[in-house]
Amino acid sequence: MTQTTDHSPPFSAPVLLQGGRRPALAACLVRGAIAAGLGLGTFAVLVIALWISSPYPDSGPNGALHVAAGLWLLAHGTELVRSETLSGQPAPIGIVPLLLVVLPAWLAHRAARDGLLPADDRPRPSARGALCAVSLGYLLVGAAATVYAAGGPLAPDLLSAVLHLPLVTLAAVGAGVWTASGRPGAPLPDWVPARLRKELARTRVAVAMRSGAAGALTLLGGGALLVAASMVWNADATQDSFLHLADVWSGRLAVLMLGLALVPNAAVWAAAYGLGPGFALGTGATATPLALTGDPALPHFPLVAAVPAEGPGTPLNWAAAAVPLAAALIVAHFTAHRAAPRHGDRATAWGMGETALAALQGAVVCGVLTGFLAAAAGGPLGTGRLTAFGPVWWLTGAAALVWSAVVAVPVALALRAWRVRGRAVGADGSPIPAAAVPGPASPAPVAASGVEMDDMDDAEFDPYDFLPEFPTGSRETDASPDGTAGASDESSEGAGDVTGSARDDRAPWAVPLSPWPKAPGLSSIALDADRAKADREEPDREEPDPDERDGEERDREETHASAADRTEDPGTSSTRSRATNPTDTRAVTGAAGADAAQQSPTLPARRPDALPDGPAGRADADRDDSDPPATP
């Protein structure tokens, strides 16, 4: 029986179910709905827990769930309407606890970010598709919550819900898509004017955004410090308000949680107070560092109890101006840090005009962000005198702009001037590169002939780098003075080994002057290098016997003499015949060298310091300055 194996490809599912983008978009839609459900469920759990722990609940669990849905919509900026009031008229609640916004915004951001992450079992949707799908899923749950909360004690205002809920959702989801895409700096749309796009693409615009954001955060942090200091200063009033709002621990826990959620709002109010415009405590009262004017409508709440007392301000109230001053200094620091880096290249520093413009743009960004925070931190708490609570957004933003521009621009210029001090500047104030500034002429480079070997670092230079181009005893002559061709390699080598007595007395021009008289000769350097290498390879090698070395030297001298005999003219046969004794090789070599020197005046000869090392070499050097030895 024969078995066959089927190698056909497996059945593939349709593209819409396996490889298309529809499943990915559907997954993003589900993610958006789950994110909204998680936020709504978190508020429901907190409200139900407080309702269970309350000894006097006003309604059943249905009412608690309606309140949870209303608070979830309030966290998105939706204005609520309280129908059950003492006067019987509905009262709006428009102050959004800014800390509540963090939870739903983070959930929507994470849903969009995770929807764009690559996965093995599904394709990755496009950024625009993920933005639309996640937002749609989130808004579907938001619409259902709006309809459900409309029948509760805290009903949402429909116009406010239509305006604020999609705006907050798109902002959070868009931030998540931008994060998942690697935070790219995408180009602006084509409908933006070309000149504006060009200006926004400059480096100083990014610096202005960064410095303005840092200034706004400094204002927010300084306002939080002012709130803490004021609550400590008015600790008795704060404690009394907290204890009288609720008698049981569950009620006090609810007041504490609401107070913590309103801490960012109080920080913005305090920042507006330090800037100068202050904040409204009803339609007829305003709190500023100079004074608290009007008749404030203060509800009983711990944070409101920290408001300064009525009457003119004191130096302690005026000290709140340190907050905007610190924010302006931060803007100047961020600008100067980019305009003239502390450890960077001073030649790339910005000019004075560009630095001032960047600081001014940072002040504008700081003012815009502060105005936005002021608008989000305030709102109505009821009707009549309670319709205006918090800072006026346009006054607060303008004050932040003025403070930052007046302080940040000159301070940024001063920091830039301090960091580029000692450098030449042009007419526009921009530093001139060091290469363009005339200075003292640099000394001419020292020629190779003037370099001393003792002044060089052995780790950076090698002795061979300072040898002449044609070392002594290795250059060949091209022609003799009488026009005859130069000698062969053998004749040049033999003539180069003549002794110093014949060289110095008969052909002094044949000895080239060394550019460094104290430097060792090429032969000596090469021999020392070979010996050092041999010592490293064979550390236990024994030194040769002196008698053997003398024999080697005699063989070398006989070889040199033979070469001289081959190159001398026939007229020198008489000289050669006189040196029949083997011990008279020195005289024969001297005579041959003298004749070769007379025929070729330009023939280089070996320097005295290039003789071989050892006893034989030292003996030859000693005999150069003495008379030739007598023939025995």
ZIMOHU-V455498 format. One record per residue. N is the residue number from 1. RES is the residue in one small letter. PHI is phi as a letter, one per 40 degrees, with the letter a starting at -180 (* if undefined). PSI is psi as a letter, one per 40 degrees, with the letter a starting at -180 (999 if undefined). D_LAST is the distance of its C-alpha to the last C-alpha in Angstrom with 1 decimal. Layout:
n={N & N}
res={RES & RES}
phi={PHI & PHI}
psi={PSI & PSI}
d_last={D_LAST & D_LAST}
This chain:
n={1 & 2 & 3 & 4 & 5 & 6 & 7 & 8 & 9 & 10 & 11 & 12 & 13 & 14 & 15 & 16 & 17 & 18 & 19 & 20 & 21 & 22 & 23 & 24 & 25 & 26 & 27 & 28 & 29 & 30 & 31 & 32 & 33 & 34 & 35 & 36 & 37 & 38 & 39 & 40 & 41 & 42 & 43 & 44 & 45 & 46 & 47 & 48 & 49 & 50 & 51 & 52 & 53 & 54 & 55 & 56 & 57 & 58 & 59 & 60 & 61 & 62 & 63 & 64 & 65 & 66 & 67 & 68 & 69 & 70 & 71 & 72 & 73 & 74 & 75 & 76 & 77 & 78 & 79 & 80 & 81 & 82 & 83 & 84 & 85 & 86 & 87 & 88 & 89 & 90 & 91 & 92 & 93 & 94 & 95 & 96 & 97 & 98 & 99 & 100 & 101 & 102 & 103 & 104 & 105 & 106 & 107 & 108 & 109 & 110 & 111 & 112 & 113 & 114 & 115 & 116 & 117 & 118 & 119 & 120 & 121 & 122 & 123 & 124 & 125 & 126 & 127 & 128 & 129 & 130 & 131 & 132 & 133 & 134 & 135 & 136 & 137 & 138 & 139 & 140 & 141 & 142 & 143 & 144 & 145 & 146 & 147 & 148 & 149 & 150 & 151 & 152 & 153 & 154 & 155 & 156 & 157 & 158 & 159 & 160 & 161 & 162 & 163 & 164 & 165 & 166 & 167 & 168 & 169 & 170 & 171 & 172 & 173 & 174 & 175 & 176 & 177 & 178 & 179 & 180 & 181 & 182 & 183 & 184 & 185 & 186 & 187 & 188 & 189 & 190 & 191 & 192 & 193 & 194 & 195 & 196 & 197 & 198 & 199 & 200 & 201 & 202 & 203 & 204 & 205 & 206 & 207 & 208 & 209 & 210 & 211 & 212 & 213 & 214 & 215 & 216 & 217 & 218 & 219 & 220 & 221 & 222 & 223 & 224 & 225 & 226 & 227 & 228 & 229 & 230 & 231 & 232 & 233 & 234 & 235 & 236 & 237 & 238 & 239 & 240 & 241 & 242 & 243 & 244 & 245 & 246 & 247 & 248 & 249 & 250 & 251 & 252 & 253 & 254 & 255 & 256 & 257 & 258 & 259 & 260 & 261 & 262 & 263 & 264 & 265 & 266 & 267 & 268 & 269 & 270 & 271 & 272 & 273 & 274 & 275 & 276 & 277 & 278 & 279 & 280 & 281 & 282 & 283 & 284 & 285 & 286 & 287 & 288 & 289 & 290 & 291 & 292 & 293 & 294 & 295 & 296 & 297 & 298 & 299 & 300 & 301 & 302 & 303 & 304 & 305 & 306 & 307 & 308 & 309 & 310 & 311 & 312 & 313 & 314 & 315 & 316 & 317 & 318 & 319 & 320 & 321 & 322 & 323 & 324 & 325 & 326 & 327 & 328 & 329 & 330 & 331 & 332 & 333 & 334 & 335 & 336 & 337 & 338 & 339 & 340 & 341 & 342 & 343 & 344 & 345 & 346 & 347 & 348 & 349 & 350 & 351 & 352 & 353 & 354 & 355 & 356 & 357 & 358 & 359 & 360 & 361 & 362 & 363 & 364 & 365 & 366 & 367 & 368 & 369 & 370 & 371 & 372 & 373 & 374 & 375 & 376 & 377 & 378 & 379 & 380 & 381 & 382 & 383 & 384 & 385 & 386 & 387 & 388 & 389 & 390 & 391 & 392 & 393 & 394 & 395 & 396 & 397 & 398 & 399 & 400 & 401 & 402 & 403 & 404 & 405 & 406 & 407 & 408 & 409 & 410 & 411 & 412 & 413 & 414 & 415 & 416 & 417 & 418 & 419 & 420 & 421 & 422 & 423 & 424 & 425 & 426 & 427 & 428 & 429 & 430 & 431 & 432 & 433 & 434 & 435 & 436 & 437 & 438 & 439 & 440 & 441 & 442 & 443 & 444 & 445 & 446 & 447 & 448 & 449 & 450 & 451 & 452 & 453 & 454 & 455 & 456 & 457 & 458 & 459 & 460 & 461 & 462 & 463 & 464 & 465 & 466 & 467 & 468 & 469 & 470 & 471 & 472 & 473 & 474 & 475 & 476 & 477 & 478 & 479 & 480 & 481 & 482 & 483 & 484 & 485 & 486 & 487 & 488 & 489 & 490 & 491 & 492 & 493 & 494 & 495 & 496 & 497 & 498 & 499 & 500 & 501 & 502 & 503 & 504 & 505 & 506 & 507 & 508 & 509 & 510 & 511 & 512 & 513 & 514 & 515 & 516 & 517 & 518 & 519 & 520 & 521 & 522 & 523 & 524 & 525 & 526 & 527 & 528 & 529 & 530 & 531 & 532 & 533 & 534 & 535 & 536 & 537 & 538 & 539 & 540 & 541 & 542 & 543 & 544 & 545 & 546 & 547 & 548 & 549 & 550 & 551 & 552 & 553 & 554 & 555 & 556 & 557 & 558 & 559 & 560 & 561 & 562 & 563 & 564 & 565 & 566 & 567 & 568 & 569 & 570 & 571 & 572 & 573 & 574 & 575 & 576 & 577 & 578 & 579 & 580 & 581 & 582 & 583 & 584 & 585 & 586 & 587 & 588 & 589 & 590 & 591 & 592 & 593 & 594 & 595 & 596 & 597 & 598 & 599 & 600 & 601 & 602 & 603 & 604 & 605 & 606 & 607 & 608 & 609 & 610 & 611 & 612 & 613 & 614 & 615 & 616 & 617 & 618 & 619 & 620 & 621 & 622 & 623 & 624 & 625 & 626 & 627 & 628 & 629 & 630 & 631 & 632}
res={m & t & q & t & t & d & h & s & p & p & f & s & a & p & v & l & l & q & g & g & r & r & p & a & l & a & a & c & l & v & r & g & a & i & a & a & g & l & g & l & g & t & f & a & v & l & v & i & a & l & w & i & s & s & p & y & p & d & s & g & p & n & g & a & l & h & v & a & a & g & l & w & l & l & a & h & g & t & e & l & v & r & s & e & t & l & s & g & q & p & a & p & i & g & i & v & p & l & l & l & v & v & l & p & a & w & l & a & h & r & a & a & r & d & g & l & l & p & a & d & d & r & p & r & p & s & a & r & g & a & l & c & a & v & s & l & g & y & l & l & v & g & a & a & a & t & v & y & a & a & g & g & p & l & a & p & d & l & l & s & a & v & l & h & l & p & l & v & t & l & a & a & v & g & a & g & v & w & t & a & s & g & r & p & g & a & p & l & p & d & w & v & p & a & r & l & r & k & e & l & a & r & t & r & v & a & v & a & m & r & s & g & a & a & g & a & l & t & l & l & g & g & g & a & l & l & v & a & a & s & m & v & w & n & a & d & a & t & q & d & s & f & l & h & l & a & d & v & w & s & g & r & l & a & v & l & m & l & g & l & a & l & v & p & n & a & a & v & w & a & a & a & y & g & l & g & p & g & f & a & l & g & t & g & a & t & a & t & p & l & a & l & t & g & d & p & a & l & p & h & f & p & l & v & a & a & v & p & a & e & g & p & g & t & p & l & n & w & a & a & a & a & v & p & l & a & a & a & l & i & v & a & h & f & t & a & h & r & a & a & p & r & h & g & d & r & a & t & a & w & g & m & g & e & t & a & l & a & a & l & q & g & a & v & v & c & g & v & l & t & g & f & l & a & a & a & a & g & g & p & l & g & t & g & r & l & t & a & f & g & p & v & w & w & l & t & g & a & a & a & l & v & w & s & a & v & v & a & v & p & v & a & l & a & l & r & a & w & r & v & r & g & r & a & v & g & a & d & g & s & p & i & p & a & a & a & v & p & g & p & a & s & p & a & p & v & a & a & s & g & v & e & m & d & d & m & d & d & a & e & f & d & p & y & d & f & l & p & e & f & p & t & g & s & r & e & t & d & a & s & p & d & g & t & a & g & a & s & d & e & s & s & e & g & a & g & d & v & t & g & s & a & r & d & d & r & a & p & w & a & v & p & l & s & p & w & p & k & a & p & g & l & s & s & i & a & l & d & a & d & r & a & k & a & d & r & e & e & p & d & r & e & e & p & d & p & d & e & r & d & g & e & e & r & d & r & e & e & t & h & a & s & a & a & d & r & t & e & d & p & g & t & s & s & t & r & s & r & a & t & n & p & t & d & t & r & a & v & t & g & a & a & g & a & d & a & a & q & q & s & p & t & l & p & a & r & r & p & d & a & l & p & d & g & p & a & g & r & a & d & a & d & r & d & d & s & d & p & p & a & t & p}
phi={* & b & b & b & b & c & b & c & c & c & c & b & c & d & c & c & c & b & b & c & c & c & c & c & c & c & c & c & c & c & c & c & c & c & c & c & c & c & c & c & c & c & c & c & c & c & c & c & c & c & c & c & c & c & c & b & c & c & a & c & c & c & c & c & c & c & c & c & c & c & c & c & c & c & c & c & g & c & c & b & b & c & c & c & b & c & c & g & c & c & b & c & b & b & c & c & c & c & c & c & c & c & c & c & c & c & c & c & c & c & c & c & c & c & c & c & c & c & b & c & c & a & c & c & c & c & c & c & c & c & c & c & c & c & c & c & c & c & c & c & c & c & c & c & c & c & c & c & c & c & c & b & c & b & c & c & c & c & c & c & c & c & c & c & c & c & c & c & c & c & c & c & c & c & c & c & c & c & c & c & c & g & f & c & c & c & c & c & c & c & c & c & d & c & c & c & c & c & c & c & c & c & c & c & c & c & c & c & c & c & c & c & c & c & c & c & c & c & c & c & c & c & c & c & c & c & c & c & c & c & c & c & c & b & c & c & c & c & c & c & c & c & c & c & c & a & b & b & c & c & c & c & c & c & c & c & c & c & c & c & c & c & c & d & c & c & c & c & c & c & c & c & c & c & c & h & c & g & a & c & b & h & c & b & a & a & b & b & c & c & a & b & b & g & b & c & b & c & c & c & a & d & c & c & c & c & c & d & c & c & h & c & c & b & d & c & c & c & c & c & c & c & c & c & c & c & c & c & c & c & c & c & c & c & c & c & c & c & c & a & d & c & b & c & c & c & c & c & c & c & c & c & c & c & c & c & c & c & c & c & c & c & c & c & c & c & c & c & c & c & c & c & c & c & c & c & c & b & i & c & b & i & b & g & c & c & c & b & b & h & c & c & c & c & c & c & c & c & c & c & c & c & d & c & c & c & c & c & c & c & c & c & c & c & c & c & c & c & c & b & c & g & b & c & b & c & c & c & g & c & c & c & d & c & c & c & c & c & a & c & c & c & c & c & c & c & c & c & c & c & c & c & c & c & c & c & c & c & c & b & b & b & d & c & c & b & c & c & c & b & c & c & g & b & c & b & c & c & a & c & c & c & g & c & c & c & c & c & c & c & c & c & c & c & c & c & c & c & c & c & c & c & c & c & c & b & b & c & c & c & c & c & c & c & c & b & d & c & c & c & c & c & c & c & c & c & c & c & c & c & c & c & c & c & c & c & c & b & c & c & c & c & c & c & c & d & c & c & c & c & c & c & c & c & c & c & c & c & c & c & c & c & c & c & c & c & c & c & c & c & c & c & c & c & c & c & c & c & b & c & c & d & c & c & c & c & c & c & c & c & c & c & c & c & c & c & c & c & c & b & c & c & c & c & b & c & c & c & c & c & c & c & c & h & c & c & c & c & c & c & c & c & c & c & c & b & c & d & c & c & c & c}
psi={h & h & h & i & h & h & e & i & i & i & h & h & i & i & d & d & d & d & e & i & e & d & d & d & d & d & d & d & d & d & d & d & d & d & d & d & d & d & d & d & d & d & d & d & d & d & d & d & d & d & d & d & e & h & e & g & h & d & a & a & d & d & d & d & d & d & d & d & d & d & d & d & d & d & e & e & e & h & h & i & h & h & d & g & i & d & e & e & i & i & h & i & h & e & h & h & h & d & d & d & d & d & d & d & d & d & d & d & d & d & d & d & d & d & d & e & h & i & i & d & e & i & i & h & i & i & d & d & d & d & d & d & d & d & d & d & d & d & d & d & d & d & d & d & d & d & d & d & e & d & e & a & d & g & h & i & h & d & d & d & d & d & d & d & d & d & d & d & d & d & d & d & d & d & d & d & d & d & d & d & e & e & f & i & g & i & i & i & i & d & e & h & i & d & d & d & d & d & d & e & e & i & d & d & d & d & d & d & d & d & d & d & d & d & d & d & d & d & d & d & d & d & d & d & d & d & d & d & d & d & d & d & d & f & d & d & d & d & d & d & d & d & d & e & d & i & d & i & d & d & d & d & d & d & d & d & d & d & d & d & d & e & d & d & d & d & d & d & d & d & d & d & d & d & d & d & d & a & i & h & f & i & e & e & i & h & h & i & d & d & i & h & i & a & g & i & g & h & i & h & i & d & d & d & e & e & i & i & i & i & a & i & i & i & d & d & d & d & e & e & e & d & d & d & d & d & d & d & d & d & d & d & d & d & d & d & d & d & d & g & i & d & e & a & h & d & d & e & i & i & i & d & d & d & d & d & d & d & d & d & d & d & d & d & d & d & d & d & d & d & d & d & d & d & d & d & e & a & i & i & e & a & i & b & e & e & e & h & h & i & i & h & d & d & d & d & d & d & d & d & d & d & d & d & d & d & d & d & d & d & d & d & d & d & d & d & d & d & d & e & i & e & i & i & i & a & d & e & e & i & i & h & i & d & d & e & h & i & a & i & h & i & i & i & h & h & i & d & d & e & h & h & d & d & e & i & h & d & e & d & i & i & d & d & e & e & i & i & d & g & i & h & e & e & h & i & i & d & i & i & d & e & e & i & i & i & i & i & d & d & d & d & d & d & d & e & e & i & i & d & d & d & d & d & d & d & g & d & e & e & h & i & h & h & e & g & d & e & i & i & i & d & d & d & d & d & d & d & d & d & d & d & d & d & d & d & d & g & d & e & h & i & i & i & h & d & d & d & d & d & d & d & d & d & d & d & d & d & d & d & d & d & d & d & d & d & e & i & i & d & e & e & d & d & d & d & d & e & f & d & h & d & e & f & d & d & d & d & d & d & d & d & d & d & d & d & d & d & d & g & d & e & h & i & i & h & i & d & e & e & i & i & i & i & d & d & d & d & d & d & d & d & e & d & e & i & i & i & i & i & h & 999}
d_last={113.3 & 110.8 & 110.1 & 109.2 & 107.6 & 108.8 & 105.9 & 108.1 & 107.5 & 109.6 & 112.7 & 111.9 & 114.4 & 115.7 & 113.5 & 116.1 & 115.9 & 112.2 & 110.0 & 112.1 & 112.3 & 116.0 & 115.2 & 112.6 & 115.1 & 117.7 & 115.4 & 114.8 & 118.6 & 119.0 & 116.2 & 118.0 & 121.3 & 119.6 & 118.0 & 121.4 & 123.0 & 120.5 & 121.1 & 124.8 & 124.7 & 122.7 & 125.3 & 128.0 & 126.5 & 126.3 & 129.8 & 131.3 & 129.5 & 131.0 & 134.4 & 134.4 & 133.5 & 136.1 & 139.3 & 141.5 & 140.4 & 142.3 & 142.1 & 141.0 & 137.7 & 138.7 & 138.7 & 135.4 & 133.8 & 135.3 & 133.7 & 130.3 & 130.5 & 131.5 & 128.6 & 126.2 & 127.5 & 127.3 & 123.6 & 123.2 & 124.9 & 128.4 & 131.2 & 133.7 & 137.4 & 139.1 & 142.7 & 144.0 & 144.3 & 146.9 & 148.1 & 148.4 & 146.3 & 142.9 & 139.9 & 136.6 & 133.3 & 130.4 & 127.8 & 125.1 & 123.1 & 119.6 & 118.1 & 120.4 & 118.8 & 115.5 & 116.6 & 118.2 & 115.5 & 112.7 & 114.5 & 115.0 & 111.4 & 110.1 & 112.4 & 111.0 & 107.4 & 107.8 & 109.6 & 106.6 & 104.1 & 102.9 & 104.1 & 103.6 & 107.2 & 108.4 & 107.1 & 106.3 & 109.1 & 108.5 & 108.5 & 111.7 & 113.4 & 112.4 & 113.7 & 117.0 & 117.4 & 116.6 & 118.7 & 121.6 & 121.6 & 121.4 & 124.2 & 126.5 & 126.4 & 126.9 & 129.9 & 131.4 & 130.8 & 132.4 & 135.5 & 135.7 & 135.3 & 138.0 & 140.7 & 139.2 & 139.7 & 136.5 & 137.0 & 134.3 & 135.1 & 134.8 & 133.5 & 130.8 & 129.8 & 129.5 & 127.3 & 125.0 & 124.6 & 122.9 & 120.9 & 119.3 & 118.8 & 117.0 & 114.8 & 113.7 & 113.3 & 111.4 & 109.0 & 108.5 & 107.8 & 105.3 & 103.5 & 103.3 & 101.9 & 99.0 & 100.6 & 99.8 & 100.4 & 102.6 & 103.5 & 106.9 & 109.8 & 110.3 & 113.6 & 111.6 & 110.9 & 107.5 & 106.9 & 107.8 & 105.5 & 102.7 & 103.3 & 103.6 & 100.3 & 98.3 & 96.2 & 98.2 & 101.3 & 99.6 & 98.5 & 102.1 & 103.5 & 101.2 & 101.8 & 105.5 & 105.8 & 103.8 & 106.2 & 109.2 & 107.9 & 107.3 & 110.9 & 112.1 & 110.0 & 111.1 & 114.7 & 114.4 & 113.1 & 116.1 & 118.5 & 117.0 & 117.2 & 120.8 & 121.9 & 120.4 & 122.1 & 125.4 & 125.0 & 128.6 & 130.1 & 127.7 & 128.6 & 132.3 & 132.2 & 130.3 & 132.7 & 135.9 & 135.1 & 135.3 & 136.6 & 134.9 & 131.3 & 131.4 & 132.7 & 130.1 & 127.4 & 128.7 & 128.7 & 125.1 & 123.9 & 125.6 & 124.1 & 120.6 & 121.2 & 122.2 & 119.2 & 117.4 & 120.6 & 120.8 & 117.1 & 117.9 & 121.0 & 119.0 & 116.4 & 119.2 & 120.5 & 117.2 & 116.9 & 120.3 & 122.9 & 123.5 & 125.8 & 129.5 & 131.6 & 134.6 & 136.0 & 136.8 & 133.9 & 130.2 & 127.5 & 124.9 & 122.6 & 125.0 & 128.2 & 130.1 & 133.1 & 136.3 & 137.9 & 135.4 & 136.7 & 134.5 & 135.0 & 134.4 & 130.8 & 127.8 & 125.6 & 128.4 & 129.0 & 125.5 & 126.7 & 126.7 & 129.9 & 132.3 & 132.0 & 129.2 & 125.6 & 123.6 & 120.0 & 119.3 & 120.7 & 118.7 & 115.5 & 115.9 & 114.4 & 111.0 & 111.1 & 111.1 & 108.6 & 106.2 & 106.8 & 106.1 & 102.8 & 101.8 & 102.5 & 100.3 & 97.5 & 97.4 & 97.4 & 94.7 & 92.5 & 92.4 & 92.5 & 89.5 & 87.7 & 86.2 & 82.8 & 83.0 & 81.7 & 83.5 & 83.1 & 85.6 & 88.3 & 91.7 & 93.3 & 96.1 & 98.8 & 97.7 & 97.4 & 100.9 & 102.4 & 100.9 & 102.3 & 105.7 & 105.7 & 104.8 & 107.8 & 110.0 & 108.9 & 109.6 & 113.0 & 113.9 & 112.9 & 114.7 & 117.8 & 117.7 & 117.4 & 120.3 & 122.4 & 121.7 & 122.2 & 125.7 & 129.1 & 132.7 & 134.2 & 137.8 & 140.4 & 141.5 & 139.2 & 136.8 & 135.8 & 132.7 & 130.1 & 126.5 & 124.5 & 125.3 & 122.4 & 122.2 & 122.3 & 119.7 & 117.3 & 117.8 & 117.1 & 113.9 & 112.8 & 113.5 & 111.7 & 108.6 & 108.5 & 109.1 & 106.5 & 104.0 & 103.2 & 102.2 & 100.4 & 98.4 & 97.4 & 96.4 & 94.2 & 92.6 & 91.9 & 90.4 & 88.1 & 86.8 & 86.5 & 83.5 & 83.4 & 84.5 & 87.8 & 89.4 & 92.9 & 94.5 & 92.9 & 90.5 & 86.9 & 84.2 & 81.1 & 78.0 & 76.2 & 79.0 & 78.9 & 76.7 & 74.3 & 71.2 & 68.5 & 65.8 & 62.2 & 60.1 & 57.9 & 54.4 & 51.8 & 49.1 & 46.5 & 48.4 & 48.6 & 46.6 & 45.5 & 46.5 & 50.1 & 50.6 & 52.2 & 50.1 & 53.2 & 54.2 & 51.0 & 47.8 & 44.5 & 44.2 & 47.4 & 45.7 & 42.6 & 42.6 & 44.1 & 40.8 & 38.0 & 34.7 & 32.4 & 35.5 & 37.5 & 37.2 & 37.8 & 40.7 & 39.9 & 37.4 & 38.7 & 39.2 & 41.4 & 39.3 & 39.4 & 37.1 & 34.2 & 34.8 & 34.2 & 30.8 & 29.6 & 31.1 & 29.3 & 26.0 & 26.5 & 27.8 & 24.6 & 22.5 & 20.9 & 22.8 & 20.8 & 21.7 & 25.2 & 26.2 & 25.0 & 26.1 & 28.9 & 30.6 & 33.7 & 32.1 & 32.2 & 35.8 & 37.4 & 38.3 & 41.9 & 41.1 & 37.8 & 38.1 & 38.7 & 35.9 & 34.3 & 35.7 & 32.8 & 32.8 & 36.6 & 36.6 & 34.0 & 36.0 & 39.1 & 37.8 & 36.6 & 40.0 & 41.8 & 39.8 & 40.5 & 44.2 & 44.4 & 42.5 & 43.0 & 41.8 & 38.6 & 35.7 & 32.5 & 29.5 & 26.8 & 23.8 & 21.4 & 23.4 & 23.3 & 19.5 & 19.6 & 22.3 & 20.3 & 17.4 & 20.1 & 21.8 & 18.8 & 18.4 & 22.1 & 22.1 & 19.5 & 21.7 & 24.7 & 23.1 & 22.4 & 26.1 & 27.5 & 25.6 & 27.5 & 27.0 & 25.9 & 22.7 & 21.6 & 19.6 & 17.6 & 17.2 & 16.2 & 13.3 & 11.9 & 11.9 & 8.8 & 10.6 & 8.2 & 9.0 & 12.6 & 13.3 & 13.0 & 15.1 & 17.5 & 17.9 & 18.7 & 21.1 & 22.7 & 23.3 & 25.0 & 27.0 & 28.1 & 29.3 & 31.3 & 32.9 & 33.5 & 35.6 & 33.1 & 32.8 & 29.5 & 28.9 & 29.5 & 27.0 & 29.5 & 29.6 & 26.1 & 26.5 & 27.3 & 25.4 & 22.2 & 20.1 & 22.4 & 22.4 & 18.6 & 18.6 & 21.5 & 19.8 & 16.8 & 19.5 & 20.6 & 17.3 & 14.7 & 12.0 & 8.8 & 6.2 & 3.8 & 0.0}
